[in-house]
Amino acid sequence: MDSDKLLNLATELGCLLAESGAEISRVEESVYRLLRAYQGEAAQVFAIPSCLIVSLKAEDCRPTPRMRRIRSPGTLPRMASAHRS
């Protein structure tokens, strides 16, 4: 599979998992397993509640990273209204 398509797929998977409430360790493990299944041992995944970073080596052996902000639509309005009270 093309490394660019694989990175996009893996990043989308991780964001969907995180946005639907999956634990961070589950997000990292799921994305890592997907990358390993198609790309080998050069995959790296780092996730925190608001960000996902995915990296692997492209066909030309250069590292190719992707980063996406994880948004949780229900969290921001509740936080803002809690500060107003």
N, C-alpha and C positions, 0 to 999 in steps of 0.2 A: 504494500500500500504506500502511496505517496506520503512522505513525511509531513507535508503541509496539511493534507487532509486528515491524517492521523492526529496531529496536534489539535486541529479544530474539533474533531470528534471527541477527543479526550477532555479538552477544556470544556466543551459543552456538557459532557457527562458529569464532570465534577461540579460545575455550577448548578446544574439541575438537582443533583443529589444534595448539595449544601443548601440550596434555596428551599428544598422540601423538608429540611430538618435533619438530614443525616449527620451523624457524628463526624467530626473532622478526620479521625483516624480511618473511618469507613470511606470517606471521600478520597483520601490519599491512596488507600489500598486498592480501591476499585479502579481509579485512574491508572495507577502503576501497573496493575495486572493487565489492563487493556493495552497499554503501551508495550509491555513485555511480550504479550502474545503476538504482536505484529512487528516489533522493532528490535528486540534483543535487550541486552543488559545496559544500554546507554541511557535508559529513561530515568528521569528524576522528577519528583512531584513534591511540592510544598504547599500546604494549605493552612490558612488561619480563617476564622469566621468571616472576614471581609475580603479575602483575596486568595486566588489560586494561581500558582506558578507551575507550569509544566515545561519540561525541557527534554530534548533528545537530540542525538546526532543525526544530521541530515545525510543524504547520499554522498555529499562531498566531505564528510567527516567533521563538519563544523557544528558546534552546538547551536540549536535553534530553540529559543524559549518562547513561551506564550504566557501572558499574564492577563487575568480577568478579575474585575471587582465583583464580589458576590453581594448581590442586593437581596435583602429580605423585605419585601414590600410592606408587610404588616408591622415591622419593627419601628420604622422611623416615625410614623404618626403617633404611636403610643409613647415613644420617648419624648417627643415634643410636647404632647399634652401633659405628661407627667411633670415636666419642668414648669409648666404654667400654673399648676395647682399650688 
